[in-house]
Amino acid sequence: MSEQIYSELTRIFRDVLDRDDLELHPMVTAEDIPEWDSFAHVNIIVATEMTFGIKFMTAELERLRNVGELASLIERKLARG
């Protein structure tokens, strides 16, 4: 499942940030990508929710520290149905 999640997240990030060369890995943070500002963050979250058919709670998002934690949260939500 994680490979598929990372594939979709990479597509979302590349689209939102307009960076076709972007490669995601678990430890990537907003500090690593100059284009990842607060506006882009909102767009990434909305696109992720739409792509995976899930909804995030604000508290869940506030605890996330990197892309790996986002991928893990998506996987948990998908497993719950």
PDB file with one MODEL, atoms N, CA, C and O in Angstrom:
MODEL        1
ATOM      1  N   MET A   1       0.827  -1.203   0.000  1.00  0.00           N
ATOM      2  CA  MET A   1       0.000   0.000   0.000  1.00  0.00           C
ATOM      3  C   MET A   1       0.865   1.258   0.000  1.00  0.00           C
ATOM      4  O   MET A   1       0.548   2.217  -0.703  1.00  0.00           O
ATOM      5  N   SER A   2       1.944   1.273   0.769  1.00  0.00           N
ATOM      6  CA  SER A   2       2.770   2.468   0.891  1.00  0.00           C
ATOM      7  C   SER A   2       3.310   2.937  -0.450  1.00  0.00           C
ATOM      8  O   SER A   2       3.368   4.140  -0.704  1.00  0.00           O
ATOM      9  N   GLU A   3       3.705   2.015  -1.305  1.00  0.00           N
ATOM     10  CA  GLU A   3       4.240   2.400  -2.611  1.00  0.00           C
ATOM     11  C   GLU A   3       3.184   3.154  -3.423  1.00  0.00           C
ATOM     12  O   GLU A   3       3.489   4.155  -4.072  1.00  0.00           O
ATOM     13  N   GLN A   4       1.953   2.669  -3.382  1.00  0.00           N
ATOM     14  CA  GLN A   4       0.866   3.329  -4.093  1.00  0.00           C
ATOM     15  C   GLN A   4       0.579   4.699  -3.476  1.00  0.00           C
ATOM     16  O   GLN A   4       0.316   5.660  -4.200  1.00  0.00           O
ATOM     17  N   ILE A   5       0.627   4.795  -2.154  1.00  0.00           N
ATOM     18  CA  ILE A   5       0.403   6.071  -1.478  1.00  0.00           C
ATOM     19  C   ILE A   5       1.488   7.074  -1.877  1.00  0.00           C
ATOM     20  O   ILE A   5       1.184   8.219  -2.212  1.00  0.00           O
ATOM     21  N   TYR A   6       2.738   6.648  -1.841  1.00  0.00           N
ATOM     22  CA  TYR A   6       3.831   7.555  -2.231  1.00  0.00           C
ATOM     23  C   TYR A   6       3.726   7.970  -3.694  1.00  0.00           C
ATOM     24  O   TYR A   6       4.045   9.106  -4.044  1.00  0.00           O
ATOM     25  N   SER A   7       3.286   7.063  -4.538  1.00  0.00           N
ATOM     26  CA  SER A   7       3.122   7.383  -5.952  1.00  0.00           C
ATOM     27  C   SER A   7       2.071   8.475  -6.129  1.00  0.00           C
ATOM     28  O   SER A   7       2.286   9.441  -6.861  1.00  0.00           O
ATOM     29  N   GLU A   8       0.944   8.317  -5.461  1.00  0.00           N
ATOM     30  CA  GLU A   8      -0.118   9.323  -5.546  1.00  0.00           C
ATOM     31  C   GLU A   8       0.311  10.637  -4.903  1.00  0.00           C
ATOM     32  O   GLU A   8       0.043  11.709  -5.446  1.00  0.00           O
ATOM     33  N   LEU A   9       0.975  10.564  -3.747  1.00  0.00           N
ATOM     34  CA  LEU A   9       1.448  11.785  -3.094  1.00  0.00           C
ATOM     35  C   LEU A   9       2.455  12.525  -3.975  1.00  0.00           C
ATOM     36  O   LEU A   9       2.425  13.753  -4.056  1.00  0.00           O
ATOM     37  N   THR A  10       3.334  11.793  -4.625  1.00  0.00           N
ATOM     38  CA  THR A  10       4.303  12.417  -5.517  1.00  0.00           C
ATOM     39  C   THR A  10       3.583  13.151  -6.636  1.00  0.00           C
ATOM     40  O   THR A  10       3.944  14.279  -6.973  1.00  0.00           O
ATOM     41  N   ARG A  11       2.577  12.525  -7.207  1.00  0.00           N
ATOM     42  CA  ARG A  11       1.792  13.162  -8.272  1.00  0.00           C
ATOM     43  C   ARG A  11       1.135  14.439  -7.754  1.00  0.00           C
ATOM     44  O   ARG A  11       1.169  15.473  -8.421  1.00  0.00           O
ATOM     45  N   ILE A  12       0.536  14.368  -6.562  1.00  0.00           N
ATOM     46  CA  ILE A  12      -0.133  15.530  -5.970  1.00  0.00           C
ATOM     47  C   ILE A  12       0.866  16.657  -5.723  1.00  0.00           C
ATOM     48  O   ILE A  12       0.628  17.798  -6.119  1.00  0.00           O
ATOM     49  N   PHE A  13       1.982  16.338  -5.070  1.00  0.00           N
ATOM     50  CA  PHE A  13       2.985  17.355  -4.759  1.00  0.00           C
ATOM     51  C   PHE A  13       3.543  17.987  -6.029  1.00  0.00           C
ATOM     52  O   PHE A  13       3.706  19.205  -6.097  1.00  0.00           O
ATOM     53  N   ARG A  14       3.838  17.164  -7.037  1.00  0.00           N
ATOM     54  CA  ARG A  14       4.371  17.701  -8.297  1.00  0.00           C
ATOM     55  C   ARG A  14       3.375  18.644  -8.943  1.00  0.00           C
ATOM     56  O   ARG A  14       3.753  19.695  -9.460  1.00  0.00           O
ATOM     57  N   ASP A  15       2.109  18.273  -8.914  1.00  0.00           N
ATOM     58  CA  ASP A  15       1.065  19.095  -9.524  1.00  0.00           C
ATOM     59  C   ASP A  15       0.884  20.409  -8.759  1.00  0.00           C
ATOM     60  O   ASP A  15       0.911  21.485  -9.356  1.00  0.00           O
ATOM     61  N   VAL A  16       0.702  20.321  -7.455  1.00  0.00           N
ATOM     62  CA  VAL A  16       0.449  21.517  -6.636  1.00  0.00           C
ATOM     63  C   VAL A  16       1.649  22.452  -6.635  1.00  0.00           C
ATOM     64  O   VAL A  16       1.493  23.668  -6.749  1.00  0.00           O
ATOM     65  N   LEU A  17       2.841  21.891  -6.507  1.00  0.00           N
ATOM     66  CA  LEU A  17       4.044  22.716  -6.389  1.00  0.00           C
ATOM     67  C   LEU A  17       4.676  23.042  -7.739  1.00  0.00           C
ATOM     68  O   LEU A  17       5.657  23.783  -7.809  1.00  0.00           O
ATOM     69  N   ASP A  18       4.107  22.483  -8.817  1.00  0.00           N
ATOM     70  CA  ASP A  18       4.623  22.692 -10.172  1.00  0.00           C
ATOM     71  C   ASP A  18       6.106  22.333 -10.256  1.00  0.00           C
ATOM     72  O   ASP A  18       6.932  23.097 -10.754  1.00  0.00           O
ATOM     73  N   ARG A  19       6.407  21.131  -9.746  1.00  0.00           N
ATOM     74  CA  ARG A  19       7.787  20.637  -9.713  1.00  0.00           C
ATOM     75  C   ARG A  19       7.813  19.207 -10.239  1.00  0.00           C
ATOM     76  O   ARG A  19       7.670  18.256  -9.472  1.00  0.00           O
ATOM     77  N   ASP A  20       7.997  19.058 -11.543  1.00  0.00           N
ATOM     78  CA  ASP A  20       8.024  17.728 -12.157  1.00  0.00           C
ATOM     79  C   ASP A  20       9.202  16.885 -11.694  1.00  0.00           C
ATOM     80  O   ASP A  20       9.175  15.661 -11.819  1.00  0.00           O
ATOM     81  N   ASP A  21      10.234  17.525 -11.162  1.00  0.00           N
ATOM     82  CA  ASP A  21      11.440  16.816 -10.730  1.00  0.00           C
ATOM     83  C   ASP A  21      11.389  16.374  -9.271  1.00  0.00           C
ATOM     84  O   ASP A  21      12.326  15.747  -8.776  1.00  0.00           O
ATOM     85  N   LEU A  22      10.312  16.696  -8.591  1.00  0.00           N
ATOM     86  CA  LEU A  22      10.223  16.443  -7.148  1.00  0.00           C
ATOM     87  C   LEU A  22      10.184  14.949  -6.834  1.00  0.00           C
ATOM     88  O   LEU A  22       9.389  14.206  -7.410  1.00  0.00           O
ATOM     89  N   GLU A  23      11.041  14.522  -5.926  1.00  0.00           N
ATOM     90  CA  GLU A  23      11.066  13.144  -5.443  1.00  0.00           C
ATOM     91  C   GLU A  23      10.758  13.160  -3.953  1.00  0.00           C
ATOM     92  O   GLU A  23      11.454  13.818  -3.180  1.00  0.00           O
ATOM     93  N   LEU A  24       9.734  12.451  -3.552  1.00  0.00           N
ATOM     94  CA  LEU A  24       9.355  12.401  -2.141  1.00  0.00           C
ATOM     95  C   LEU A  24       9.985  11.196  -1.459  1.00  0.00           C
ATOM     96  O   LEU A  24      10.140  10.134  -2.064  1.00  0.00           O
ATOM     97  N   HIS A  25      10.343  11.371  -0.206  1.00  0.00           N
ATOM     98  CA  HIS A  25      10.757  10.271   0.654  1.00  0.00           C
ATOM     99  C   HIS A  25      10.226  10.589   2.045  1.00  0.00           C
ATOM    100  O   HIS A  25       9.840  11.729   2.303  1.00  0.00           O
ATOM    101  N   PRO A  26      10.196   9.619   2.940  1.00  0.00           N
ATOM    102  CA  PRO A  26       9.537   9.799   4.232  1.00  0.00           C
ATOM    103  C   PRO A  26       9.992  11.000   5.054  1.00  0.00           C
ATOM    104  O   PRO A  26       9.183  11.571   5.785  1.00  0.00           O
ATOM    105  N   MET A  27      11.229  11.396   4.961  1.00  0.00           N
ATOM    106  CA  MET A  27      11.728  12.471   5.825  1.00  0.00           C
ATOM    107  C   MET A  27      11.570  13.876   5.232  1.00  0.00           C
ATOM    108  O   MET A  27      11.977  14.849   5.866  1.00  0.00           O
ATOM    109  N   VAL A  28      10.992  14.006   4.036  1.00  0.00           N
ATOM    110  CA  VAL A  28      10.806  15.322   3.416  1.00  0.00           C
ATOM    111  C   VAL A  28       9.836  16.155   4.247  1.00  0.00           C
ATOM    112  O   VAL A  28       8.794  15.674   4.692  1.00  0.00           O
ATOM    113  N   THR A  29      10.214  17.431   4.445  1.00  0.00           N
ATOM    114  CA  THR A  29       9.359  18.384   5.160  1.00  0.00           C
ATOM    115  C   THR A  29       9.173  19.627   4.297  1.00  0.00           C
ATOM    116  O   THR A  29       9.823  19.776   3.263  1.00  0.00           O
ATOM    117  N   ALA A  30       8.288  20.510   4.724  1.00  0.00           N
ATOM    118  CA  ALA A  30       8.061  21.765   4.005  1.00  0.00           C
ATOM    119  C   ALA A  30       9.333  22.596   3.941  1.00  0.00           C
ATOM    120  O   ALA A  30       9.536  23.347   2.987  1.00  0.00           O
ATOM    121  N   GLU A  31      10.175  22.470   4.929  1.00  0.00           N
ATOM    122  CA  GLU A  31      11.432  23.227   4.938  1.00  0.00           C
ATOM    123  C   GLU A  31      12.371  22.803   3.806  1.00  0.00           C
ATOM    124  O   GLU A  31      13.247  23.568   3.403  1.00  0.00           O
ATOM    125  N   ASP A  32      12.185  21.588   3.297  1.00  0.00           N
ATOM    126  CA  ASP A  32      13.041  21.063   2.232  1.00  0.00           C
ATOM    127  C   ASP A  32      12.633  21.546   0.843  1.00  0.00           C
ATOM    128  O   ASP A  32      13.414  21.447  -0.104  1.00  0.00           O
ATOM    129  N   ILE A  33      11.410  22.071   0.718  1.00  0.00           N
ATOM    130  CA  ILE A  33      10.877  22.444  -0.592  1.00  0.00           C
ATOM    131  C   ILE A  33      10.407  23.897  -0.543  1.00  0.00           C
ATOM    132  O   ILE A  33       9.368  24.184   0.052  1.00  0.00           O
ATOM    133  N   PRO A  34      11.148  24.814  -1.154  1.00  0.00           N
ATOM    134  CA  PRO A  34      10.815  26.244  -1.077  1.00  0.00           C
ATOM    135  C   PRO A  34       9.393  26.577  -1.518  1.00  0.00           C
ATOM    136  O   PRO A  34       8.782  27.499  -0.976  1.00  0.00           O
ATOM    137  N   GLU A  35       8.859  25.847  -2.487  1.00  0.00           N
ATOM    138  CA  GLU A  35       7.509  26.131  -3.001  1.00  0.00           C
ATOM    139  C   GLU A  35       6.395  25.695  -2.042  1.00  0.00           C
ATOM    140  O   GLU A  35       5.236  26.066  -2.229  1.00  0.00           O
ATOM    141  N   TRP A  36       6.738  24.918  -1.027  1.00  0.00           N
ATOM    142  CA  TRP A  36       5.741  24.371  -0.094  1.00  0.00           C
ATOM    143  C   TRP A  36       5.465  25.394   1.001  1.00  0.00           C
ATOM    144  O   TRP A  36       6.004  25.306   2.104  1.00  0.00           O
ATOM    145  N   ASP A  37       4.612  26.368   0.674  1.00  0.00           N
ATOM    146  CA  ASP A  37       4.223  27.381   1.643  1.00  0.00           C
ATOM    147  C   ASP A  37       2.840  27.036   2.208  1.00  0.00           C
ATOM    148  O   ASP A  37       2.301  25.968   1.914  1.00  0.00           O
ATOM    149  N   SER A  38       2.267  27.926   3.012  1.00  0.00           N
ATOM    150  CA  SER A  38       0.986  27.619   3.655  1.00  0.00           C
ATOM    151  C   SER A  38      -0.142  27.457   2.640  1.00  0.00           C
ATOM    152  O   SER A  38      -1.022  26.616   2.823  1.00  0.00           O
ATOM    153  N   PHE A  39      -0.126  28.248   1.579  1.00  0.00           N
ATOM    154  CA  PHE A  39      -1.152  28.126   0.541  1.00  0.00           C
ATOM    155  C   PHE A  39      -1.034  26.776  -0.167  1.00  0.00           C
ATOM    156  O   PHE A  39      -2.032  26.086  -0.378  1.00  0.00           O
ATOM    157  N   ALA A  40       0.188  26.413  -0.527  1.00  0.00           N
ATOM    158  CA  ALA A  40       0.416  25.118  -1.179  1.00  0.00           C
ATOM    159  C   ALA A  40       0.031  23.975  -0.242  1.00  0.00           C
ATOM    160  O   ALA A  40      -0.496  22.954  -0.683  1.00  0.00           O
ATOM    161  N   HIS A  41       0.296  24.150   1.049  1.00  0.00           N
ATOM    162  CA  HIS A  41      -0.030  23.114   2.024  1.00  0.00           C
ATOM    163  C   HIS A  41      -1.527  22.810   2.013  1.00  0.00           C
ATOM    164  O   HIS A  41      -1.932  21.648   1.992  1.00  0.00           O
ATOM    165  N   VAL A  42      -2.334  23.850   2.028  1.00  0.00           N
ATOM    166  CA  VAL A  42      -3.792  23.666   1.989  1.00  0.00           C
ATOM    167  C   VAL A  42      -4.184  22.922   0.716  1.00  0.00           C
ATOM    168  O   VAL A  42      -5.002  22.003   0.760  1.00  0.00           O
ATOM    169  N   ASN A  43      -3.610  23.309  -0.406  1.00  0.00           N
ATOM    170  CA  ASN A  43      -3.932  22.647  -1.672  1.00  0.00           C
ATOM    171  C   ASN A  43      -3.489  21.186  -1.681  1.00  0.00           C
ATOM    172  O   ASN A  43      -4.185  20.329  -2.225  1.00  0.00           O
ATOM    173  N   ILE A  44      -2.340  20.902  -1.083  1.00  0.00           N
ATOM    174  CA  ILE A  44      -1.863  19.516  -0.984  1.00  0.00           C
ATOM    175  C   ILE A  44      -2.825  18.678  -0.155  1.00  0.00           C
ATOM    176  O   ILE A  44      -3.169  17.559  -0.535  1.00  0.00           O
ATOM    177  N   ILE A  45      -3.257  19.220   0.976  1.00  0.00           N
ATOM    178  CA  ILE A  45      -4.168  18.473   1.862  1.00  0.00           C
ATOM    179  C   ILE A  45      -5.509  18.227   1.172  1.00  0.00           C
ATOM    180  O   ILE A  45      -6.032  17.113   1.213  1.00  0.00           O
ATOM    181  N   VAL A  46      -6.060  19.247   0.548  1.00  0.00           N
ATOM    182  CA  VAL A  46      -7.351  19.090  -0.147  1.00  0.00           C
ATOM    183  C   VAL A  46      -7.227  18.069  -1.275  1.00  0.00           C
ATOM    184  O   VAL A  46      -8.087  17.200  -1.417  1.00  0.00           O
ATOM    185  N   ALA A  47      -6.179  18.165  -2.070  1.00  0.00           N
ATOM    186  CA  ALA A  47      -5.982  17.212  -3.164  1.00  0.00           C
ATOM    187  C   ALA A  47      -5.789  15.793  -2.635  1.00  0.00           C
ATOM    188  O   ALA A  47      -6.260  14.830  -3.241  1.00  0.00           O
ATOM    189  N   THR A  48      -5.096  15.667  -1.505  1.00  0.00           N
ATOM    190  CA  THR A  48      -4.888  14.342  -0.895  1.00  0.00           C
ATOM    191  C   THR A  48      -6.212  13.762  -0.423  1.00  0.00           C
ATOM    192  O   THR A  48      -6.492  12.585  -0.650  1.00  0.00           O
ATOM    193  N   GLU A  49      -7.026  14.579   0.231  1.00  0.00           N
ATOM    194  CA  GLU A  49      -8.332  14.106   0.685  1.00  0.00           C
ATOM    195  C   GLU A  49      -9.190  13.652  -0.498  1.00  0.00           C
ATOM    196  O   GLU A  49      -9.844  12.611  -0.433  1.00  0.00           O
ATOM    197  N   MET A  50      -9.185  14.424  -1.559  1.00  0.00           N
ATOM    198  CA  MET A  50      -9.997  14.079  -2.733  1.00  0.00           C
ATOM    199  C   MET A  50      -9.467  12.812  -3.417  1.00  0.00           C
ATOM    200  O   MET A  50     -10.250  11.947  -3.811  1.00  0.00           O
ATOM    201  N   THR A  51      -8.167  12.705  -3.555  1.00  0.00           N
ATOM    202  CA  THR A  51      -7.562  11.561  -4.234  1.00  0.00           C
ATOM    203  C   THR A  51      -7.835  10.256  -3.497  1.00  0.00           C
ATOM    204  O   THR A  51      -8.175   9.247  -4.115  1.00  0.00           O
ATOM    205  N   PHE A  52      -7.686  10.281  -2.180  1.00  0.00           N
ATOM    206  CA  PHE A  52      -7.814   9.060  -1.392  1.00  0.00           C
ATOM    207  C   PHE A  52      -9.214   8.867  -0.807  1.00  0.00           C
ATOM    208  O   PHE A  52      -9.491   7.826  -0.210  1.00  0.00           O
ATOM    209  N   GLY A  53     -10.097   9.852  -0.967  1.00  0.00           N
ATOM    210  CA  GLY A  53     -11.452   9.733  -0.441  1.00  0.00           C
ATOM    211  C   GLY A  53     -11.491   9.692   1.073  1.00  0.00           C
ATOM    212  O   GLY A  53     -12.269   8.940   1.659  1.00  0.00           O
ATOM    213  N   ILE A  54     -10.649  10.505   1.714  1.00  0.00           N
ATOM    214  CA  ILE A  54     -10.570  10.557   3.178  1.00  0.00           C
ATOM    215  C   ILE A  54     -10.701  12.003   3.638  1.00  0.00           C
ATOM    216  O   ILE A  54     -10.645  12.931   2.831  1.00  0.00           O
ATOM    217  N   LYS A  55     -10.875  12.183   4.944  1.00  0.00           N
ATOM    218  CA  LYS A  55     -10.916  13.514   5.543  1.00  0.00           C
ATOM    219  C   LYS A  55      -9.957  13.523   6.720  1.00  0.00           C
ATOM    220  O   LYS A  55      -9.899  12.576   7.505  1.00  0.00           O
ATOM    221  N   PHE A  56      -9.210  14.605   6.827  1.00  0.00           N
ATOM    222  CA  PHE A  56      -8.295  14.784   7.950  1.00  0.00           C
ATOM    223  C   PHE A  56      -8.916  15.689   9.000  1.00  0.00           C
ATOM    224  O   PHE A  56      -9.657  16.617   8.677  1.00  0.00           O
ATOM    225  N   MET A  57      -8.610  15.413  10.244  1.00  0.00           N
ATOM    226  CA  MET A  57      -8.974  16.299  11.341  1.00  0.00           C
ATOM    227  C   MET A  57      -7.810  17.275  11.527  1.00  0.00           C
ATOM    228  O   MET A  57      -6.654  16.918  11.301  1.00  0.00           O
ATOM    229  N   THR A  58      -8.118  18.501  11.937  1.00  0.00           N
ATOM    230  CA  THR A  58      -7.070  19.507  12.138  1.00  0.00           C
ATOM    231  C   THR A  58      -5.993  19.003  13.091  1.00  0.00           C
ATOM    232  O   THR A  58      -4.804  19.199  12.843  1.00  0.00           O
ATOM    233  N   ALA A  59      -6.400  18.359  14.175  1.00  0.00           N
ATOM    234  CA  ALA A  59      -5.438  17.857  15.160  1.00  0.00           C
ATOM    235  C   ALA A  59      -4.493  16.832  14.547  1.00  0.00           C
ATOM    236  O   ALA A  59      -3.314  16.788  14.900  1.00  0.00           O
ATOM    237  N   GLU A  60      -4.998  16.005  13.634  1.00  0.00           N
ATOM    238  CA  GLU A  60      -4.136  15.024  12.961  1.00  0.00           C
ATOM    239  C   GLU A  60      -3.070  15.733  12.132  1.00  0.00           C
ATOM    240  O   GLU A  60      -1.897  15.359  12.160  1.00  0.00           O
ATOM    241  N   LEU A  61      -3.483  16.744  11.404  1.00  0.00           N
ATOM    242  CA  LEU A  61      -2.555  17.475  10.536  1.00  0.00           C
ATOM    243  C   LEU A  61      -1.505  18.226  11.337  1.00  0.00           C
ATOM    244  O   LEU A  61      -0.351  18.325  10.919  1.00  0.00           O
ATOM    245  N   GLU A  62      -1.903  18.752  12.484  1.00  0.00           N
ATOM    246  CA  GLU A  62      -0.966  19.513  13.319  1.00  0.00           C
ATOM    247  C   GLU A  62       0.149  18.635  13.878  1.00  0.00           C
ATOM    248  O   GLU A  62       1.233  19.133  14.180  1.00  0.00           O
ATOM    249  N   ARG A  63      -0.102  17.343  14.017  1.00  0.00           N
ATOM    250  CA  ARG A  63       0.908  16.424  14.558  1.00  0.00           C
ATOM    251  C   ARG A  63       1.906  15.940  13.508  1.00  0.00           C
ATOM    252  O   ARG A  63       2.959  15.408  13.860  1.00  0.00           O
ATOM    253  N   LEU A  64       1.591  16.115  12.229  1.00  0.00           N
ATOM    254  CA  LEU A  64       2.459  15.616  11.165  1.00  0.00           C
ATOM    255  C   LEU A  64       3.756  16.405  11.087  1.00  0.00           C
ATOM    256  O   LEU A  64       3.751  17.635  11.150  1.00  0.00           O
ATOM    257  N   ARG A  65       4.867  15.688  10.948  1.00  0.00           N
ATOM    258  CA  ARG A  65       6.181  16.329  10.887  1.00  0.00           C
ATOM    259  C   ARG A  65       6.885  16.150   9.546  1.00  0.00           C
ATOM    260  O   ARG A  65       7.835  16.870   9.239  1.00  0.00           O
ATOM    261  N   ASN A  66       6.409  15.173   8.736  1.00  0.00           N
ATOM    262  CA  ASN A  66       7.066  14.922   7.452  1.00  0.00           C
ATOM    263  C   ASN A  66       6.132  14.111   6.540  1.00  0.00           C
ATOM    264  O   ASN A  66       5.041  13.711   6.947  1.00  0.00           O
ATOM    265  N   VAL A  67       6.571  13.886   5.335  1.00  0.00           N
ATOM    266  CA  VAL A  67       5.766  13.163   4.348  1.00  0.00           C
ATOM    267  C   VAL A  67       5.511  11.717   4.797  1.00  0.00           C
ATOM    268  O   VAL A  67       4.443  11.166   4.533  1.00  0.00           O
ATOM    269  N   GLY A  68       6.480  11.113   5.466  1.00  0.00           N
ATOM    270  CA  GLY A  68       6.300   9.746   5.951  1.00  0.00           C
ATOM    271  C   GLY A  68       5.142   9.637   6.931  1.00  0.00           C
ATOM    272  O   GLY A  68       4.373   8.677   6.882  1.00  0.00           O
ATOM    273  N   GLU A  69       5.017  10.608   7.812  1.00  0.00           N
ATOM    274  CA  GLU A  69       3.905  10.597   8.766  1.00  0.00           C
ATOM    275  C   GLU A  69       2.574  10.828   8.051  1.00  0.00           C
ATOM    276  O   GLU A  69       1.554  10.263   8.446  1.00  0.00           O
ATOM    277  N   LEU A  70       2.577  11.656   6.999  1.00  0.00           N
ATOM    278  CA  LEU A  70       1.366  11.851   6.203  1.00  0.00           C
ATOM    279  C   LEU A  70       0.974  10.540   5.517  1.00  0.00           C
ATOM    280  O   LEU A  70      -0.196  10.157   5.525  1.00  0.00           O
ATOM    281  N   ALA A  71       1.940   9.866   4.933  1.00  0.00           N
ATOM    282  CA  ALA A  71       1.658   8.590   4.263  1.00  0.00           C
ATOM    283  C   ALA A  71       1.113   7.556   5.253  1.00  0.00           C
ATOM    284  O   ALA A  71       0.194   6.807   4.924  1.00  0.00           O
ATOM    285  N   SER A  72       1.674   7.516   6.453  1.00  0.00           N
ATOM    286  CA  SER A  72       1.199   6.579   7.480  1.00  0.00           C
ATOM    287  C   SER A  72      -0.232   6.898   7.896  1.00  0.00           C
ATOM    288  O   SER A  72      -1.043   5.993   8.090  1.00  0.00           O
ATOM    289  N   LEU A  73      -0.539   8.181   8.034  1.00  0.00           N
ATOM    290  CA  LEU A  73      -1.894   8.590   8.401  1.00  0.00           C
ATOM    291  C   LEU A  73      -2.877   8.191   7.303  1.00  0.00           C
ATOM    292  O   LEU A  73      -3.960   7.682   7.594  1.00  0.00           O
ATOM    293  N   ILE A  74      -2.508   8.418   6.058  1.00  0.00           N
ATOM    294  CA  ILE A  74      -3.373   8.012   4.940  1.00  0.00           C
ATOM    295  C   ILE A  74      -3.610   6.506   4.985  1.00  0.00           C
ATOM    296  O   ILE A  74      -4.742   6.048   4.832  1.00  0.00           O
ATOM    297  N   GLU A  75      -2.548   5.741   5.195  1.00  0.00           N
ATOM    298  CA  GLU A  75      -2.675   4.281   5.234  1.00  0.00           C
ATOM    299  C   GLU A  75      -3.613   3.832   6.355  1.00  0.00           C
ATOM    300  O   GLU A  75      -4.438   2.940   6.157  1.00  0.00           O
ATOM    301  N   ARG A  76      -3.486   4.448   7.522  1.00  0.00           N
ATOM    302  CA  ARG A  76      -4.384   4.103   8.648  1.00  0.00           C
ATOM    303  C   ARG A  76      -5.837   4.430   8.321  1.00  0.00           C
ATOM    304  O   ARG A  76      -6.735   3.640   8.614  1.00  0.00           O
ATOM    305  N   LYS A  77      -6.066   5.578   7.722  1.00  0.00           N
ATOM    306  CA  LYS A  77      -7.437   5.977   7.378  1.00  0.00           C
ATOM    307  C   LYS A  77      -8.040   5.049   6.323  1.00  0.00           C
ATOM    308  O   LYS A  77      -9.216   4.692   6.404  1.00  0.00           O
ATOM    309  N   LEU A  78      -7.240   4.666   5.345  1.00  0.00           N
ATOM    310  CA  LEU A  78      -7.732   3.750   4.318  1.00  0.00           C
ATOM    311  C   LEU A  78      -8.044   2.377   4.902  1.00  0.00           C
ATOM    312  O   LEU A  78      -9.000   1.723   4.487  1.00  0.00           O
ATOM    313  N   ALA A  79      -7.242   1.946   5.857  1.00  0.00           N
ATOM    314  CA  ALA A  79      -7.452   0.638   6.489  1.00  0.00           C
ATOM    315  C   ALA A  79      -8.743   0.609   7.296  1.00  0.00           C
ATOM    316  O   ALA A  79      -9.406  -0.423   7.395  1.00  0.00           O
ATOM    317  N   ARG A  80      -9.089   1.759   7.870  1.00  0.00           N
ATOM    318  CA  ARG A  80     -10.328   1.856   8.659  1.00  0.00           C
ATOM    319  C   ARG A  80     -11.568   1.896   7.774  1.00  0.00           C
ATOM    320  O   ARG A  80     -12.677   1.592   8.212  1.00  0.00           O
ATOM    321  N   GLY A  81     -11.354   2.279   6.521  1.00  0.00           N
ATOM    322  CA  GLY A  81     -12.488   2.356   5.598  1.00  0.00           C
ATOM    323  C   GLY A  81     -13.110   3.674   5.697  1.00  0.00           C
ATOM    324  O   GLY A  81     -14.087   3.949   5.001  1.00  0.00           O
TER     325      GLY A  81
ENDMDL
END
